Amino acid sequence: MTLTDKVIVSSQTVARQVGDETVILHLGSCTYYSLDSVGARIWQLIEEGRTLKEICDVVVDEYEVLREDVERDIRSLINDLLAHDLVGAS
């Protein structure tokens, strides 16, 4: 995936905010997943239809972290979400 790509939430996925976390249920496998507060913020940005670049921009701005660290970590998270069929590429 490139930074200009968008990620879309799978139709097999239902997510809810619970405190600072997001809990995700994959309807096909009936498996629950949980994202911490930063992951929850990224999930929210995915739901808003942001590109990976835009998501990185927001995270760098809001959390004051290094750009290269954010890009690496977001790519890793997206790959995990893709592997569990929670999102798809757009």
C-alpha positions in Angstrom: 0.0 0.0 0.0 1.1 3.5 -0.7 0.4 6.6 1.4 -2.1 7.8 -1.2 -4.3 4.7 -0.7 -7.4 4.6 1.4 -8.4 1.8 3.6 -12.1 0.9 3.9 -13.8 -0.9 6.8 -15.0 -4.4 5.8 -18.7 -5.0 5.5 -18.1 -8.0 7.9 -16.9 -5.6 10.6 -18.8 -3.8 13.4 -16.9 -1.4 15.7 -17.8 0.5 18.9 -16.0 3.0 21.0 -15.6 1.7 24.6 -13.9 4.3 26.7 -10.5 5.1 25.1 -10.5 1.9 23.1 -12.3 0.6 20.0 -13.7 -2.9 20.1 -14.2 -4.6 16.7 -16.2 -7.6 15.9 -15.7 -9.6 12.7 -19.1 -11.0 11.9 -17.9 -13.8 9.7 -15.5 -15.3 12.3 -17.3 -13.9 15.4 -13.9 -12.8 16.7 -13.4 -9.7 18.8 -10.4 -7.3 18.4 -9.4 -4.3 20.5 -7.5 -1.2 19.6 -5.9 1.1 22.2 -6.5 4.8 22.1 -4.1 5.5 19.3 -5.4 2.6 17.3 -8.9 3.8 18.0 -8.0 7.2 16.6 -6.6 5.6 13.5 -9.8 3.5 13.1 -11.8 6.7 13.3 -9.7 8.3 10.6 -10.2 5.2 8.4 -13.9 5.4 8.9 -13.8 9.1 7.8 -12.3 7.9 4.5 -8.8 9.5 4.9 -5.8 8.4 2.9 -2.9 6.8 4.8 -1.0 10.1 4.3 -3.8 12.1 5.9 -3.9 9.6 8.7 -0.2 9.9 9.3 -0.5 13.7 9.2 -3.1 13.7 11.9 -1.3 11.3 14.1 2.0 13.2 13.8 0.2 16.4 14.7 -1.9 15.1 17.6 0.7 12.9 19.2 3.9 14.8 18.4 5.8 11.7 17.2 8.4 11.2 14.4 6.9 10.9 11.0 8.9 7.8 10.0 7.8 6.0 13.2 4.2 6.9 12.5 4.3 5.6 8.9 6.0 2.4 10.0 3.5 1.8 12.8 0.4 2.6 10.7 1.6 0.3 7.9 2.0 -2.4 10.5 -1.5 -1.8 11.9 -3.1 -1.7 8.5 -1.4 -5.0 7.5 -2.7 -6.6 10.7 -6.2 -5.3 10.0 -6.0 -6.5 6.4 -4.8 -9.9 7.5 -7.8 -10.3 9.8 -10.2 -9.1 7.0 -11.3 -6.1 9.2 -10.5 -3.6 6.4 -9.8 -3.7 2.7 -7.8 -1.5 0.3 -9.5 1.1 -1.8 
